[in-house]
Amino acid sequence: MLCPVCGAESLVWDYERGYIVCQSCGAVVEQLFEEHCFAKPMSTNSGSEAGIHSVRMGLEKKKRYLRERALKEKSSFLKRYEELSSRARKNVVVNVNALINGGRVFVHVKERELHQLLSEDHELREVLEKVVESDPVLSSRTFRGKVALAMMIKNFRTRGAPCIDEVCKVTGVSKTHARRLLALLRRRARTEII
């Protein structure tokens, strides 16, 4: 690209002011930004100072628009989070990462503890993986239900009968839910899964 005034090839892109300027003669060769502001039109005889104010205003307007758009996105995310939080049941929280990236949005507060328990108790994890997950009826339960089933099966193997109160305390399932799971295990035991 050549300067139309002096013919020099030494042109500089001035991104701050929004111009392409010739280093040799100082002429403003071209504008980098379109001006859509109500400012004084740039005159050709006053140099580059006449259009600087309107270019800066345009850049500020664009920055303001981007900030407002980001704020609007955060606001809609926050509204969605508040809506879901108000619908959550007792001991259930909204998983923010799942809300952003997709996945299961409602998570029970005990789930993190149960994952920790499974990482520490290898026998319980083995029962969960090999017995509960391999049976289609048992594997269709929630994560807490599966861990409760695994605890019951482990107790059947070691103690003979599971303590429902202990299972409820550790997993956070209700006593009614635990009794139903125990009845399900007894029905499945007839088909020799234990």
C-alpha positions in Angstrom: 0.0 0.0 0.0 1.4 3.4 -1.0 0.7 6.9 0.4 -1.4 8.8 -2.1 0.2 12.1 -1.0 4.0 11.4 -1.1 4.1 7.8 -2.6 6.0 6.3 0.4 5.5 2.7 1.5 6.0 3.4 5.2 2.4 3.3 6.5 1.5 2.8 10.2 -1.7 1.4 11.6 -2.8 3.6 14.5 -5.3 1.4 16.3 -5.8 3.8 19.2 -7.1 6.5 17.0 -8.4 4.3 14.2 -6.3 5.5 11.2 -3.7 4.4 8.8 -1.0 7.1 8.7 2.0 7.7 6.5 5.2 7.9 8.4 6.9 10.1 5.9 4.4 13.0 5.4 2.0 12.3 8.3 -1.1 12.1 6.0 -4.1 10.1 7.2 -4.5 7.6 4.4 -7.5 5.6 5.6 -9.8 5.1 8.5 -9.8 1.7 10.3 -13.1 2.2 12.0 -16.4 3.4 10.6 -17.7 6.3 12.5 -21.4 6.1 13.4 -21.5 8.9 15.9 -22.9 12.4 15.8 -19.7 14.2 15.8 -18.2 16.9 13.6 -17.1 15.6 10.3 -13.4 15.3 9.8 -12.0 18.1 7.7 -9.1 17.5 5.4 -7.1 20.6 6.3 -7.1 20.3 10.1 -5.1 17.0 10.2 -5.9 13.9 12.2 -7.2 15.7 15.4 -10.6 16.5 14.0 -11.8 12.8 13.8 -10.1 11.5 17.0 -12.9 12.6 19.3 -15.6 10.8 17.3 -13.5 7.6 16.9 -12.9 7.5 20.6 -16.6 8.0 21.2 -17.3 5.1 18.8 -14.9 2.8 20.6 -16.3 3.7 24.0 -19.8 3.1 22.6 -18.7 -0.4 21.4 -17.1 -1.2 24.8 -20.2 -0.1 26.6 -22.4 -2.3 24.3 -20.1 -5.3 25.0 -20.2 -4.7 28.7 -24.0 -4.4 28.7 -24.4 -7.5 26.6 -22.1 -9.5 29.0 -24.1 -8.1 32.0 -27.4 -9.1 30.3 -26.1 -12.7 29.7 -25.0 -12.9 33.4 -28.4 -11.6 34.5 -30.3 -14.2 32.5 -28.0 -16.9 33.9 -28.7 -15.7 37.4 -32.4 -15.6 36.8 -32.3 -19.2 35.6 -30.2 -20.2 38.6 -32.7 -18.6 41.0 -35.6 -20.2 39.3 -34.1 -23.6 39.5 -33.0 -23.1 43.1 -36.5 -22.1 44.1 -37.8 -25.4 42.6 -35.1 -27.6 44.3 -36.3 -29.9 47.1 -34.8 -30.2 50.6 -31.1 -31.2 50.5 -30.9 -30.7 46.7 -28.7 -28.0 45.2 -28.2 -26.6 41.7 -25.0 -27.7 40.1 -23.7 -24.5 38.4 -21.2 -26.3 36.2 -24.0 -28.5 34.8 -26.1 -25.4 34.3 -23.3 -23.9 32.2 -22.0 -27.0 30.4 -25.0 -29.2 30.4 -25.7 -32.3 32.4 -27.7 -33.1 35.6 -28.6 -29.8 37.2 -30.1 -31.0 40.5 -27.6 -32.7 42.8 -28.2 -34.0 46.3 -25.9 -32.6 49.0 -24.8 -36.1 50.0 -23.5 -37.1 46.6 -20.0 -35.6 47.2 -19.7 -37.5 50.4 -20.8 -40.7 48.7 -18.2 -40.3 46.0 -15.6 -39.9 48.8 -16.9 -43.0 50.6 -16.6 -45.0 47.4 -13.1 -43.9 46.8 -12.1 -45.0 50.4 -14.2 -48.2 50.7 -13.0 -50.5 47.9 -15.3 -53.4 48.8 -18.3 -51.1 48.6 -17.2 -49.8 45.2 -16.6 -53.3 44.0 -20.2 -54.3 45.0 -21.6 -51.2 43.3 -19.7 -51.9 40.1 -20.0 -55.6 39.8 -23.4 -56.3 41.3 -25.6 -53.2 41.3 -24.4 -51.8 37.9 -24.6 -55.2 36.2 -28.3 -55.7 37.1 -30.7 -53.7 35.0 -33.3 -53.3 37.7 -30.8 -52.2 40.3 -28.8 -49.9 38.0 -31.8 -47.9 37.1 -31.8 -46.2 40.5 -30.4 -42.8 41.5 -26.8 -42.6 42.5 -27.8 -42.5 46.2 -30.1 -45.4 45.7 -27.3 -47.5 44.1 -24.9 -46.7 46.9 -27.7 -47.7 49.4 -28.2 -51.0 47.6 -24.4 -51.6 47.5 -24.3 -51.0 51.3 -27.2 -53.4 51.9 -25.6 -56.1 49.8 -22.2 -55.6 51.6 -24.0 -55.9 54.9 -25.8 -59.0 53.8 -22.5 -60.6 53.0 -20.7 -59.6 56.2 -23.4 -59.2 58.9 -26.4 -61.0 57.5 -28.8 -58.1 57.6 -28.4 -54.5 56.7 -29.1 -51.7 59.3 -31.6 -49.4 57.6 -30.9 -46.5 59.9 -27.2 -46.6 59.1 -27.9 -46.8 55.3 -30.3 -43.8 55.6 -27.8 -41.8 57.6 -24.9 -42.4 55.2 -26.8 -42.1 51.9 -29.5 -39.6 52.8 -32.3 -41.8 51.5 -35.5 -41.9 53.5 -36.5 -44.9 55.6 -39.4 -45.6 53.3 -37.0 -45.5 50.3 -34.5 -47.8 52.1 -37.3 -50.3 53.0 -38.4 -50.4 49.4 -34.8 -51.0 48.2 -34.4 -53.8 50.8 -37.6 -55.4 49.5 -36.3 -55.1 46.0 -33.1 -56.8 47.0 -35.0 -59.6 48.6 -37.0 -60.1 45.4 -33.9 -60.0 43.3 -32.1 -62.4 45.8 -34.6 -65.1 44.7 -33.1 -64.7 41.2 -29.6 -65.2 42.8 -27.9 -61.8 42.4 -26.4 -61.8 45.9 
